[in-house]
Amino acid sequence: MRTKEIKRFFIITTAATILLLLYVHQNISIIMLGYEVSNRDKLLANCIDRHRHLVYNLNKLESPSVLSSKLYVKNIDLVEADARRIFYAGTAKKTVLAKRTSQNSGKKNIFDSFTVTAEARSRR
């Protein structure tokens, strides 16, 4: 009789443990799904806010035909960019430096012997 009671105790304990583990697993799954739902709600709220912001900006813009008529009334001509109208910011600086170096090429400063100069020269 004693062995039957021990077997019954272990069977009941094992079944109760399995049921409790399943219950805990189910509650953890519910909590994880709750976090996922809240994260998706935050993402949806951010997307809706961004959409409203974009729609507001779109409504603030004017159509090209309205802009062209306003420019025509004010006698403003738009100039299209082409190869002749492209200016580079670095070219003015290079010409100034070239003039300075050509002026100073005959003169050598005393302190130039103490400074390091680049060994590579540009072809221009």
Z-matrix of the N, CA and C atoms (Angstrom, degrees):
N
C 1 1.427
C 2 1.523 1 112.85
N 3 1.253 2 111.97 1 -33.72
C 4 1.458 3 117.24 2 -177.72
C 5 1.528 4 110.49 3 -64.86
N 6 1.317 5 119.11 4 -38.05
C 7 1.446 6 122.24 5 -179.15
C 8 1.531 7 111.96 6 -69.07
N 9 1.341 8 115.29 7 -34.64
C 10 1.459 9 118.44 8 177.06
C 11 1.525 10 110.93 9 -64.91
N 12 1.314 11 115.54 10 -40.75
C 13 1.466 12 119.24 11 179.67
C 14 1.534 13 110.76 12 -66.05
N 15 1.318 14 116.31 13 -38.38
C 16 1.477 15 120.14 14 179.04
C 17 1.526 16 109.68 15 -67.44
N 18 1.346 17 117.35 16 -44.41
C 19 1.464 18 119.95 17 178.11
C 20 1.522 19 110.72 18 -61.28
N 21 1.334 20 116.02 19 -44.29
C 22 1.455 21 120.28 20 179.86
C 23 1.526 22 110.55 21 -62.05
N 24 1.336 23 117.35 22 -42.02
C 25 1.464 24 121.77 23 178.48
C 26 1.535 25 110.69 24 -61.03
N 27 1.331 26 117.97 25 -46.18
C 28 1.460 27 120.95 26 -179.94
C 29 1.537 28 111.68 27 -66.44
N 30 1.325 29 117.24 28 -38.50
C 31 1.457 30 119.98 29 178.69
C 32 1.531 31 110.45 30 -64.77
N 33 1.328 32 116.67 31 -45.51
C 34 1.469 33 120.55 32 179.10
C 35 1.520 34 110.68 33 -64.83
N 36 1.328 35 117.56 34 -42.17
C 37 1.467 36 122.04 35 179.19
C 38 1.525 37 110.49 36 -63.89
N 39 1.337 38 117.93 37 -43.45
C 40 1.461 39 121.88 38 179.56
C 41 1.527 40 110.16 39 -64.86
N 42 1.316 41 117.61 40 -43.89
C 43 1.468 42 121.04 41 179.50
C 44 1.531 43 110.33 42 -64.18
N 45 1.329 44 116.67 43 -42.50
C 46 1.471 45 119.87 44 179.41
C 47 1.531 46 110.31 45 -65.19
N 48 1.322 47 117.97 46 -39.47
C 49 1.464 48 121.65 47 178.95
C 50 1.528 49 110.26 48 -64.42
N 51 1.327 50 117.15 49 -44.58
C 52 1.468 51 120.55 50 179.35
C 53 1.524 52 110.54 51 -63.10
N 54 1.338 53 117.14 52 -43.14
C 55 1.461 54 120.10 53 178.57
C 56 1.528 55 111.52 54 -64.17
N 57 1.323 56 117.14 55 -40.36
C 58 1.468 57 119.88 56 177.96
C 59 1.531 58 111.59 57 -65.91
N 60 1.338 59 117.48 58 -39.76
C 61 1.465 60 120.29 59 177.57
C 62 1.525 61 111.08 60 -64.01
N 63 1.338 62 116.89 61 -41.18
C 64 1.458 63 120.03 62 176.91
C 65 1.528 64 110.89 63 -63.78
N 66 1.331 65 117.61 64 -39.67
C 67 1.456 66 122.01 65 178.66
C 68 1.535 67 110.94 66 -63.56
N 69 1.330 68 116.85 67 -44.34
C 70 1.462 69 121.25 68 179.30
C 71 1.521 70 109.99 69 -65.28
N 72 1.321 71 117.33 70 -42.69
C 73 1.467 72 121.25 71 178.51
C 74 1.529 73 110.31 72 -61.17
N 75 1.310 74 117.24 73 -41.38
C 76 1.454 75 121.19 74 179.65
C 77 1.531 76 110.74 75 -65.03
N 78 1.326 77 117.92 76 -42.23
C 79 1.465 78 120.61 77 178.54
C 80 1.526 79 111.73 78 -65.97
N 81 1.317 80 117.93 79 -38.09
C 82 1.471 81 121.15 80 177.20
C 83 1.524 82 109.91 81 -64.89
N 84 1.327 83 116.97 82 -40.77
C 85 1.473 84 120.34 83 177.72
C 86 1.522 85 110.99 84 -62.91
N 87 1.329 86 117.02 85 -40.14
C 88 1.469 87 120.70 86 178.59
C 89 1.518 88 110.74 87 -64.11
N 90 1.317 89 117.73 88 -41.61
C 91 1.467 90 121.82 89 178.88
C 92 1.529 91 110.60 90 -65.00
N 93 1.338 92 116.30 91 -43.22
C 94 1.473 93 119.29 92 178.63
C 95 1.522 94 111.25 93 -63.18
N 96 1.315 95 118.03 94 -40.42
C 97 1.463 96 121.05 95 177.14
C 98 1.526 97 111.04 96 -64.98
N 99 1.331 98 116.41 97 -36.31
C 100 1.463 99 119.92 98 176.66
C 101 1.523 100 111.65 99 -62.39
N 102 1.340 101 117.22 100 -43.14
C 103 1.463 102 120.68 101 176.57
C 104 1.528 103 111.13 102 -62.83
N 105 1.318 104 116.65 103 -41.78
C 106 1.462 105 120.14 104 179.78
C 107 1.528 106 111.14 105 -63.95
N 108 1.333 107 116.55 106 -41.23
C 109 1.468 108 120.27 107 178.17
C 110 1.528 109 110.27 108 -63.98
N 111 1.329 110 117.53 109 -42.88
C 112 1.468 111 119.28 110 -179.48
C 113 1.533 112 111.02 111 -66.61
N 114 1.331 113 117.46 112 -37.64
C 115 1.472 114 119.88 113 176.72
C 116 1.529 115 110.90 114 -64.59
N 117 1.313 116 117.04 115 -40.63
C 118 1.465 117 119.74 116 178.50
C 119 1.526 118 111.29 117 -68.13
N 120 1.335 119 116.81 118 -35.15
C 121 1.468 120 119.70 119 175.68
C 122 1.526 121 111.16 120 -63.18
N 123 1.335 122 116.74 121 -41.48
C 124 1.465 123 120.43 122 177.61
C 125 1.523 124 110.55 123 -63.95
N 126 1.327 125 116.87 124 -42.44
C 127 1.459 126 120.81 125 178.39
C 128 1.532 127 110.78 126 -63.36
N 129 1.317 128 116.89 127 -42.00
C 130 1.458 129 121.11 128 178.29
C 131 1.527 130 110.99 129 -64.24
N 132 1.331 131 117.34 130 -40.75
C 133 1.464 132 120.48 131 178.37
C 134 1.524 133 110.80 132 -64.46
N 135 1.337 134 116.90 133 -40.20
C 136 1.464 135 120.03 134 177.16
C 137 1.523 136 111.22 135 -64.69
N 138 1.331 137 116.97 136 -41.18
C 139 1.470 138 120.52 137 178.83
C 140 1.522 139 111.08 138 -65.07
N 141 1.328 140 117.34 139 -40.26
C 142 1.466 141 120.59 140 178.40
C 143 1.524 142 110.37 141 -65.35
N 144 1.339 143 117.78 142 -42.27
C 145 1.462 144 120.64 143 177.26
C 146 1.519 145 111.26 144 -62.19
N 147 1.310 146 116.67 145 -42.63
C 148 1.471 147 121.02 146 179.01
C 149 1.533 148 110.07 147 -64.04
N 150 1.322 149 116.60 148 -41.21
C 151 1.463 150 120.94 149 178.16
C 152 1.525 151 110.50 150 -61.55
N 153 1.325 152 117.36 151 -45.63
C 154 1.466 153 120.37 152 178.51
C 155 1.522 154 111.18 153 -61.59
N 156 1.324 155 116.31 154 -40.93
C 157 1.468 156 120.89 155 179.07
C 158 1.530 157 110.11 156 -62.83
N 159 1.323 158 117.22 157 -44.53
C 160 1.462 159 120.80 158 179.99
C 161 1.523 160 111.84 159 -66.23
N 162 1.327 161 117.07 160 -40.13
C 163 1.463 162 120.26 161 178.17
C 164 1.519 163 109.73 162 -64.69
N 165 1.323 164 117.25 163 -40.00
C 166 1.471 165 120.48 164 177.70
C 167 1.522 166 110.25 165 -61.74
N 168 1.338 167 116.65 166 -46.19
C 169 1.465 168 119.84 167 179.19
C 170 1.527 169 111.21 168 -64.41
N 171 1.311 170 117.48 169 -37.31
C 172 1.456 171 121.38 170 178.84
C 173 1.522 172 110.87 171 -65.51
N 174 1.312 173 116.76 172 -39.62
C 175 1.461 174 120.43 173 178.83
C 176 1.529 175 111.81 174 -69.36
N 177 1.314 176 117.16 175 -27.31
C 178 1.461 177 120.53 176 177.96
C 179 1.523 178 111.69 177 -73.55
N 180 1.321 179 117.84 178 -27.52
C 181 1.454 180 121.27 179 -178.79
C 182 1.522 181 110.30 180 -71.47
N 183 1.309 182 114.73 181 154.41
C 184 1.454 183 119.49 182 177.50
C 185 1.522 184 108.76 183 -109.92
N 186 1.303 185 116.09 184 156.33
C 187 1.452 186 119.95 185 -178.25
C 188 1.528 187 110.34 186 -73.24
N 189 1.316 188 118.73 187 155.22
C 190 1.464 189 121.46 188 -179.53
C 191 1.528 190 113.02 189 -60.72
N 192 1.327 191 117.54 190 -33.89
C 193 1.471 192 118.52 191 179.76
C 194 1.522 193 111.00 192 -66.66
N 195 1.334 194 117.65 193 -39.32
C 196 1.468 195 120.65 194 177.82
C 197 1.522 196 109.89 195 -66.10
N 198 1.330 197 116.65 196 -41.86
C 199 1.464 198 119.88 197 178.73
C 200 1.521 199 111.43 198 -64.15
N 201 1.327 200 117.81 199 -42.02
C 202 1.463 201 119.92 200 -179.77
C 203 1.522 202 110.99 201 -65.90
N 204 1.336 203 117.63 202 -37.60
C 205 1.473 204 118.99 203 177.72
C 206 1.520 205 111.09 204 -66.81
N 207 1.333 206 117.81 205 -37.99
C 208 1.470 207 120.37 206 177.17
C 209 1.527 208 110.72 207 -65.86
N 210 1.320 209 117.39 208 -40.24
C 211 1.459 210 120.30 209 178.25
C 212 1.527 211 110.88 210 -67.30
N 213 1.325 212 117.11 211 -36.41
C 214 1.462 213 120.68 212 178.61
C 215 1.525 214 110.73 213 -65.56
N 216 1.335 215 116.69 214 -40.47
C 217 1.466 216 120.58 215 179.37
C 218 1.522 217 110.13 216 -64.41
N 219 1.315 218 117.66 217 -37.36
C 220 1.472 219 121.36 218 -178.70
C 221 1.526 220 112.44 219 -86.96
N 222 1.315 221 118.16 220 3.73
C 223 1.471 222 123.98 221 -178.88
C 224 1.532 223 112.50 222 57.25
N 225 1.287 224 116.15 223 45.08
C 226 1.468 225 121.75 224 177.33
C 227 1.516 226 107.70 225 -106.99
N 228 1.336 227 115.63 226 121.08
C 229 1.458 228 120.33 227 178.41
C 230 1.519 229 109.26 228 -101.18
N 231 1.299 230 115.32 229 131.49
C 232 1.463 231 119.68 230 175.37
C 233 1.520 232 108.65 231 -85.85
N 234 1.317 233 115.98 232 138.36
C 235 1.458 234 121.15 233 -178.70
C 236 1.521 235 107.74 234 -107.54
N 237 1.311 236 114.92 235 127.24
C 238 1.453 237 118.88 236 177.27
C 239 1.518 238 109.49 237 -80.76
N 240 1.289 239 115.74 238 145.79
C 241 1.458 240 120.10 239 -179.18
C 242 1.518 241 110.10 240 -79.17
N 243 1.340 242 116.15 241 136.28
C 244 1.459 243 120.74 242 172.81
C 245 1.527 244 107.44 243 -139.92
N 246 1.290 245 116.61 244 -177.87
C 247 1.470 246 120.53 245 -173.40
C 248 1.520 247 112.17 246 -65.70
N 249 1.322 248 118.55 247 -28.16
C 250 1.470 249 120.63 248 -178.83
C 251 1.525 250 112.03 249 -76.89
N 252 1.325 251 118.30 250 -19.47
C 253 1.455 252 121.59 251 -174.76
C 254 1.521 253 113.27 252 -103.21
N 255 1.298 254 118.31 253 12.12
C 256 1.459 255 121.75 254 179.60
C 257 1.518 256 108.92 255 -94.09
N 258 1.311 257 115.95 256 125.00
C 259 1.454 258 122.15 257 178.76
C 260 1.520 259 108.22 258 -119.02
N 261 1.290 260 116.16 259 139.47
C 262 1.449 261 121.57 260 179.86
C 263 1.521 262 109.15 261 -104.78
N 264 1.293 263 116.55 262 136.87
C 265 1.458 264 120.86 263 -176.13
C 266 1.522 265 111.17 264 -70.22
N 267 1.303 266 118.44 265 -29.16
C 268 1.462 267 120.67 266 -175.60
C 269 1.515 268 114.04 267 -77.02
N 270 1.321 269 120.58 268 -16.63
C 271 1.465 270 121.37 269 -174.72
C 272 1.514 271 112.01 270 -70.53
N 273 1.314 272 118.90 271 -37.90
C 274 1.464 273 120.85 272 -179.64
C 275 1.514 274 110.40 273 -65.36
N 276 1.279 275 116.89 274 -39.17
C 277 1.465 276 121.05 275 -178.79
C 278 1.530 277 110.08 276 -66.91
N 279 1.320 278 117.37 277 -39.94
C 280 1.459 279 120.73 278 -179.15
C 281 1.526 280 111.27 279 -65.08
N 282 1.326 281 117.00 280 -38.74
C 283 1.465 282 118.95 281 -179.69
C 284 1.520 283 110.55 282 -68.10
N 285 1.329 284 117.59 283 -37.80
C 286 1.468 285 120.27 284 177.78
C 287 1.519 286 109.77 285 -65.33
N 288 1.331 287 117.24 286 -43.03
C 289 1.458 288 120.15 287 178.71
C 290 1.519 289 111.11 288 -66.07
N 291 1.328 290 117.10 289 -36.90
C 292 1.461 291 119.80 290 178.93
C 293 1.517 292 110.65 291 -65.00
N 294 1.336 293 117.53 292 -39.28
C 295 1.457 294 120.50 293 177.91
C 296 1.518 295 110.95 294 -65.33
N 297 1.329 296 116.76 295 -42.00
C 298 1.469 297 120.50 296 -179.95
C 299 1.522 298 110.92 297 -63.96
N 300 1.322 299 116.21 298 -43.43
C 301 1.461 300 118.28 299 -178.44
C 302 1.521 301 111.07 300 -68.63
N 303 1.339 302 117.24 301 -34.04
C 304 1.459 303 118.06 302 178.83
C 305 1.526 304 110.33 303 -70.98
N 306 1.331 305 118.17 304 -31.56
C 307 1.456 306 120.65 305 177.12
C 308 1.521 307 111.18 306 -72.40
N 309 1.321 308 117.07 307 -37.09
C 310 1.459 309 121.33 308 -176.84
C 311 1.517 310 112.85 309 -92.02
N 312 1.314 311 119.22 310 2.86
C 313 1.454 312 120.08 311 -175.19
C 314 1.523 313 111.04 312 -68.23
N 315 1.322 314 117.26 313 -31.91
C 316 1.460 315 119.66 314 179.48
C 317 1.517 316 111.63 315 -78.39
N 318 1.325 317 117.57 316 -30.84
C 319 1.464 318 121.75 317 -178.32
C 320 1.511 319 109.23 318 -92.79
N 321 1.321 320 115.83 319 139.28
C 322 1.453 321 119.23 320 175.00
C 323 1.516 322 107.69 321 -121.47
N 324 1.286 323 114.98 322 127.71
C 325 1.446 324 120.81 323 -179.08
C 326 1.528 325 109.20 324 -78.81
N 327 1.315 326 116.80 325 150.46
C 328 1.467 327 121.01 326 179.81
C 329 1.521 328 110.10 327 -64.88
N 330 1.318 329 116.60 328 -37.41
C 331 1.458 330 120.18 329 -175.55
C 332 1.521 331 112.83 330 -79.00
N 333 1.326 332 118.71 331 -9.09
C 334 1.457 333 120.61 332 177.91
C 335 1.521 334 111.97 333 -65.47
N 336 1.300 335 117.17 334 -25.54
C 337 1.458 336 119.49 335 179.95
C 338 1.524 337 111.56 336 -71.79
N 339 1.339 338 118.10 337 -19.66
C 340 1.458 339 121.61 338 -179.95
C 341 1.533 340 113.22 339 -94.10
N 342 1.326 341 117.91 340 -9.31
C 343 1.460 342 120.42 341 -178.88
C 344 1.519 343 110.67 342 -97.76
N 345 1.314 344 115.05 343 152.77
C 346 1.458 345 121.29 344 178.98
C 347 1.521 346 107.83 345 -88.23
N 348 1.317 347 115.89 346 133.21
C 349 1.466 348 121.03 347 177.19
C 350 1.512 349 109.04 348 -112.79
N 351 1.300 350 115.94 349 154.93
C 352 1.465 351 121.35 350 -179.57
C 353 1.524 352 109.42 351 -73.68
N 354 1.302 353 115.95 352 139.45
C 355 1.459 354 119.90 353 178.92
C 356 1.521 355 111.13 354 -81.89
N 357 1.295 356 117.90 355 -30.10
C 358 1.462 357 120.74 356 -179.36
C 359 1.526 358 108.45 357 -87.61
N 360 1.301 359 115.03 358 135.17
C 361 1.472 360 121.64 359 179.76
C 362 1.521 361 108.93 360 -116.90
N 363 1.300 362 116.89 361 148.63
C 364 1.452 363 120.17 362 176.98
C 365 1.513 364 109.76 363 -80.75
N 366 1.318 365 117.28 364 158.05
C 367 1.467 366 121.21 365 -176.92
C 368 1.511 367 111.66 366 -82.35
N 369 1.280 368 119.44 367 -14.05
C 370 1.463 369 121.70 368 -177.23
C 371 1.478 370 111.77 369 -82.44
